[in-house]
């Protein structure tokens, strides 16, 4: 099978919108979804990724290069700021390996990424001169993440919803999005995303039985590495934390 389009799928609204948009321009058999499993997802997310595949009649392959908590233990810290080792190792590295192998097997293809400038000031600045309709070599989008050889192999990145707002995304999905959005979550990825603010983490930990299990796992790791998962003064005051080594 030869594919024209690869869409990285997280289970979140933006990547799903990218996939649905691709289907407006290409046949389902031309499109391949790529799910990078961090082994830190909510069961609802795994179910939703399967639902997307069935709903849109698109094949979604899953790759895995480790798990979030093992990466945190290896680096002796939780991800955040410039140290986003979970994303770098479990998503970007795995997708880079996948794209190389696929290009070797079939030749070039496009990767449609669900990045939106509205999401952060950093993204707005980073993609200031990029256009949704244009194609770019991978290293032109993420210079320190993707090597130039992928471009030479015919891999091209497209940012089709770069200038979309959140409302545009939900309008396209028309109720087909992950159920957690209706539960008040503003993001869907790891559960919880350990780079997110403390409010998001607390909400996830209190959400259901799985969230409570995740909290126990994270707190055990926190004690092991001597670092708190809570990053704000309010979060530390409410949940405890700070430097765990200093508190011994």
C-alpha positions as CSV (number, residue, x, y, z in Angstrom):
1,X,0.0,0.0,0.0
2,X,1.3,3.5,-0.9
3,X,0.0,6.5,1.0
4,X,-0.1,10.1,0.0
5,X,-0.8,11.6,3.4
6,X,0.2,10.7,6.9
7,X,-1.7,12.4,9.8
8,X,-0.2,12.2,13.3
9,X,-3.2,11.4,15.6
10,X,-3.2,12.2,19.3
11,X,-6.9,11.8,20.0
12,X,-7.2,15.5,20.4
13,X,-9.4,17.8,18.4
14,X,-6.7,19.5,16.2
15,X,-5.2,16.2,14.8
16,X,-8.7,14.8,14.3
17,X,-9.7,18.0,12.4
18,X,-6.6,17.6,10.2
19,X,-7.6,14.0,9.4
20,X,-11.1,15.0,8.6
21,X,-9.9,17.9,6.4
22,X,-7.5,15.5,4.5
23,X,-10.5,13.3,3.7
24,X,-12.2,16.3,2.0
25,X,-9.3,16.2,-0.5
26,X,-8.2,12.6,-0.7
27,X,-9.6,9.1,-0.6
28,X,-9.4,7.2,2.7
29,X,-7.0,4.7,1.2
30,X,-4.6,7.5,0.4
31,X,-4.4,8.5,4.1
32,X,-2.6,6.9,7.0
33,X,-3.0,7.9,10.7
34,X,-0.1,7.6,13.0
35,X,-0.7,7.3,16.8
36,X,2.4,7.6,19.0
37,X,1.4,5.8,22.2
38,X,3.0,7.3,25.3
39,X,1.6,4.6,27.6
40,X,0.1,7.4,29.7
41,X,-3.2,7.9,27.9
42,X,-6.7,7.6,29.3
43,X,-8.6,4.5,28.2
44,X,-11.1,6.8,26.6
45,X,-8.4,8.1,24.3
46,X,-7.4,4.6,23.1
47,X,-11.1,4.0,22.5
48,X,-11.5,7.3,20.6
49,X,-8.5,6.7,18.3
50,X,-10.1,3.4,17.4
51,X,-13.4,5.2,16.9
52,X,-11.7,7.7,14.6
53,X,-10.4,4.9,12.4
54,X,-13.8,3.3,12.1
55,X,-15.7,6.6,11.7
56,X,-13.5,7.8,8.9
57,X,-12.6,4.4,7.5
58,X,-8.9,5.2,7.7
59,X,-6.1,3.0,8.9
60,X,-4.3,4.2,12.0
61,X,-1.0,2.5,13.0
62,X,0.4,2.7,16.6
63,X,4.0,3.1,17.4
64,X,5.6,3.2,20.9
65,X,9.1,3.9,22.1
66,X,8.7,3.8,25.8
67,X,6.5,5.4,28.4
68,X,6.2,8.8,30.1
69,X,7.0,7.9,33.7
70,X,10.1,5.9,32.7
71,X,11.3,8.9,30.8
72,X,10.7,11.2,33.8
73,X,12.6,8.7,36.0
74,X,15.5,8.6,33.5
75,X,15.8,12.4,33.3
76,X,15.1,12.7,37.1
77,X,12.5,15.4,36.4
78,X,9.0,16.0,35.1
79,X,8.7,17.6,31.6
80,X,8.3,21.3,31.3
81,X,9.6,24.4,29.7
82,X,12.5,23.5,27.4
83,X,12.8,19.9,28.7
84,X,9.9,18.2,26.9
85,X,11.5,14.8,26.9
86,X,8.2,13.0,26.7
87,X,7.3,14.7,23.4
88,X,10.8,14.6,22.0
89,X,11.4,10.9,22.8
90,X,8.0,9.3,22.6
91,X,6.4,11.3,19.8
92,X,8.9,13.2,17.6
93,X,11.6,10.5,17.7
94,X,9.1,7.7,17.0
95,X,7.5,9.7,14.1
96,X,10.9,10.5,12.7
97,X,11.8,6.8,12.6
98,X,8.5,6.0,11.1
99,X,8.7,8.6,8.3
100,X,12.2,7.4,7.4
101,X,11.1,3.8,7.1
102,X,8.0,4.7,5.2
103,X,9.9,6.9,2.7
104,X,12.4,4.1,2.2
105,X,9.6,1.7,1.5
106,X,7.4,3.8,-0.8
107,X,9.0,7.1,-1.6
108,X,7.8,10.6,-0.6
109,X,4.5,11.7,1.1
110,X,2.9,14.6,2.9
111,X,2.5,14.8,6.7
112,X,-0.4,16.9,7.8
113,X,0.2,18.4,11.2
114,X,-2.6,19.8,13.3
115,X,-0.7,22.8,14.6
116,X,-2.5,26.1,15.2
117,X,-0.8,29.5,15.8
118,X,-3.6,30.5,18.2
119,X,-2.5,27.8,20.7
120,X,0.4,29.8,22.1
121,X,2.5,33.0,21.5
122,X,5.5,30.7,20.9
123,X,3.8,28.9,18.1
124,X,2.5,32.2,16.6
125,X,6.1,33.5,16.5
126,X,7.6,30.2,15.3
127,X,5.2,29.8,12.4
128,X,4.8,33.5,11.6
129,X,6.0,33.2,8.0
130,X,4.4,29.8,7.3
131,X,1.3,29.3,5.2
132,X,-1.3,26.6,5.5
133,X,-1.4,25.8,1.8
134,X,2.4,25.4,1.4
135,X,4.6,22.4,1.8
136,X,7.8,22.4,3.8
137,X,10.7,20.1,4.4
138,X,10.4,18.7,7.9
139,X,13.5,20.6,9.2
140,X,11.9,23.9,8.0
141,X,9.1,23.3,10.5
142,X,11.1,21.8,13.3
143,X,14.8,22.6,12.7
144,X,16.2,20.8,15.8
145,X,13.8,17.9,15.7
146,X,13.7,16.6,12.1
147,X,16.8,16.0,10.0
148,X,17.4,17.3,6.5
149,X,17.6,13.8,5.0
150,X,13.8,13.4,5.4
151,X,13.3,16.3,3.0
152,X,15.7,14.7,0.5
153,X,13.7,11.5,0.7
154,X,10.6,13.4,-0.4
155,X,8.8,13.9,3.0
156,X,6.9,17.2,3.2
157,X,5.0,18.8,6.0
158,X,1.8,20.8,5.7
159,X,0.1,22.9,8.4
160,X,-3.4,23.0,7.0
161,X,-5.2,24.4,10.1
162,X,-2.4,26.8,11.1
163,X,-4.7,29.8,11.0
164,X,-7.8,28.2,12.4
165,X,-9.5,29.1,15.6
166,X,-10.8,26.6,18.2
167,X,-14.3,27.3,17.0
168,X,-13.3,26.3,13.4
169,X,-12.0,23.0,14.7
170,X,-15.2,22.1,16.6
171,X,-17.4,23.2,13.8
172,X,-15.6,20.8,11.4
173,X,-15.8,17.9,13.9
174,X,-19.5,18.6,14.6
175,X,-19.7,16.5,17.8
176,X,-17.3,13.8,16.7
177,X,-14.5,15.0,19.0
178,X,-13.1,13.2,22.1
179,X,-15.7,13.0,24.8
180,X,-13.4,14.7,27.4
181,X,-14.0,18.1,25.8
182,X,-17.6,17.9,26.8
183,X,-16.3,17.1,30.4
184,X,-14.5,20.5,30.6
185,X,-11.0,19.4,29.5
186,X,-9.4,21.9,27.2
187,X,-6.8,19.5,25.9
188,X,-6.5,15.7,25.2
189,X,-3.2,14.0,25.2
190,X,-1.4,12.3,28.1
191,X,-3.7,11.9,31.1
192,X,-2.8,14.2,32.6
193,X,-0.3,16.1,30.5
194,X,2.5,16.6,33.0
195,X,3.6,19.9,31.2
196,X,0.1,21.3,31.7
197,X,-0.8,23.7,34.5
198,X,-1.7,22.5,37.9
199,X,-5.4,23.0,37.4
200,X,-5.5,20.6,34.5
201,X,-3.5,18.0,36.5
202,X,-5.7,18.2,39.5
203,X,-8.8,17.9,37.4
204,X,-7.5,14.8,35.7
205,X,-6.4,13.2,39.0
206,X,-9.9,13.7,40.4
207,X,-11.8,12.8,37.2
208,X,-12.3,9.1,37.7
209,X,-10.8,5.9,39.0
210,X,-8.1,5.9,36.3
211,X,-7.2,9.5,37.2
212,X,-6.7,8.5,40.8
213,X,-4.5,5.6,39.7
214,X,-2.5,8.0,37.6
215,X,-2.1,10.3,40.6
216,X,-0.7,7.5,42.7
217,X,1.8,6.6,40.0
218,X,2.9,10.2,39.6
219,X,3.2,10.8,43.4
220,X,5.3,7.6,43.8
221,X,7.6,8.8,41.0
222,X,7.7,12.3,42.6
223,X,9.0,10.8,45.8
224,X,11.5,8.7,43.9
225,X,13.1,11.5,41.9
226,X,12.7,14.2,44.6
227,X,10.7,16.5,42.4
228,X,7.2,17.8,42.7
229,X,4.7,17.5,39.8
230,X,3.0,20.7,41.1
231,X,4.6,23.9,39.6
232,X,2.5,26.8,40.8
233,X,2.5,28.4,44.3
234,X,-1.2,27.7,44.5
235,X,-0.8,24.0,43.4
236,X,2.0,23.4,45.9
237,X,0.0,25.1,48.7
238,X,-3.1,23.0,48.0
239,X,-1.5,19.7,47.2
240,X,1.9,19.9,48.9
241,X,5.2,19.7,47.1
242,X,8.2,21.9,46.4
243,X,11.6,20.3,46.6
244,X,11.0,16.9,48.2
245,X,14.6,16.3,48.9
246,X,14.8,19.6,50.9
247,X,11.8,18.5,52.9
248,X,13.3,15.3,54.2
